[in-house]
Amino acid sequence: MNDAIKKRLADIRVDTDNLYQETAFTDLATGTFRRLTPVKADGTPDPNRFTFFLVQTHLMTAAGPVPLDFRIDAATLAEAAEKFPEAAGKALEDMLKEIEEYRRQQSNLIVPGSAAGLGGLGGGSGLGGSGLGGGLGGPGGKIQFP
């Protein structure tokens, strides 16, 4: 192992003021709830911080299952289960907004040699000008670099 890696490893520190004990629960159908209970460095409960749940579930789509992970602030498992539908809906909304933002950012790409204002993906000349839709600008459907 080289000295640079050894130095990086020596610099790694665990944040002992931010430790949690993790306990997992599942109904074997809807999802998995991971309860994170704050603890002190000696492993005893830390009453000055709050317990929360990280939830993992999947949404079934035509393209297959899509994972959905989100946090629920709750003191008990029963409270987390009660908050699950609303929290899952909010997480789905957030994911869809993020996807839409990604699409918006991608549509602002401008490819040299393409018609401006057409999403930066060419003037609709198709794949290599074949008329199959969504060309990538320039002859032969190739992206051109300045």
N, C-alpha and C positions, 0 to 999 in steps of 0.2 A: 504494500500500500504506500502510495507516495505521501510526501510531507504535507501537501496542500489538503489532501483528503483527511489525513490525521488531524490537521488543525481545524477543519470544518467540523469533524466529529467531536473534537474537544470543546467546541463552542456551542454545541447543542445543549440546551437546558430545558428541563420540564418545568412548566409553570405550576409550582406547588400551591399557588393561591387560586388556581382554577381547575381543581381536580373534581371529578364526578365518578360516582359508582353507577355502573350501567346494569340494568335488569331488563330482560326482554320478555315480552308477552305476545302471543299470537292466538287468533281464533282459527288458524289453518285455512282461512278462506278469504277474508277481507284484507288483512294486512298484519304488519308487525309494529308493535308499540315498544319503543325503547325508552324506559324511564331513566332519566339522568338525575341522580340525587347528589347534591353538592356535599363534598367531604373535605375535611382538613387533611394536611399532609400525613397525619397519623392514621387516617382512615375513618375517623369518627365523623358523624354528621356535622355539617356546617349550617347552623340555623340562620346565619346572616345572608344566605343566598337562597334562591328559589329552585324548586324541582321543576323540570319540564320534560316533555315527551317528544321524541323524534319518531315520526311515523313513516313507514314505507308501505306503499300499496301499488297496484297496477291498474291502469285503465285499459280495457279491451277496446281496440279499434280495428278497422278493416285491415290495417297494415300489421296487426299483432299487438301484443301488450306494450304499453308505454309506462315506464316507472314514474311514480310521483312520490317525492319525499318532501316532508314539511314538518314544521315545529308546532306543537300545541302547548301553550302555557296552562298547566293544570297541576293541582296538588295531589290528585288521586287518579288511579287508572279509570275509575268510573266516570270521573269528570272529563278525562281525556276522551273516553269513548263517546260521551254525550256531545262533546265539541267536534268530534270527527267529521260529520257531514259538512258542517259549515267551513271548517279548516281545509278539508279536501277541495271544496268548491273554490275557496280563495286561492289555494295553491294552483289549481287548474287555471283559473283566470290569470294569475301571475305568469304561469308558463306560456299561455297563449299570447299574452302581451309581449313576452320576451321573444317568442317566435316571430311575431309581427314586426317587432323592432328590428330583429335580425334581417328579415325580408326587406324592410324599408332601407336599411343600411346597404344591403346588397344591391338594391335597385338603383342606388345612387352611384354605382360604379360607372365610370366612363371608360370605354375601351377605345383607344386611338383608332381612327378609321371607321368608326361606327357612327350612325346617325345619332346626334345628340337628342336627348329627350325621349329616347326609346328604351330607357332602362339600362343603357350601356351594354346591351347584349346583341347589338346588330340591328339592322333595319328590317328584320323579318325575312331575310333572304333564305333562311332555312339552313340546313346542315350543308355547308359547302355550296350554297346556291341551289340546292335541289328542291327547294320549296317545301321541305318537311317541317319547317317551323323552327323559330328560335335560333337563328344563326349567331355566330360569335364574332361577327364583324370582319370585314375584309374578305378578300378572295379565298376560296377554299375553306371558309369557316374557321380560320386560324386566328388566334388572338395576336395582335401586332404590338410589339414593344417599340418605344421610341429609340 
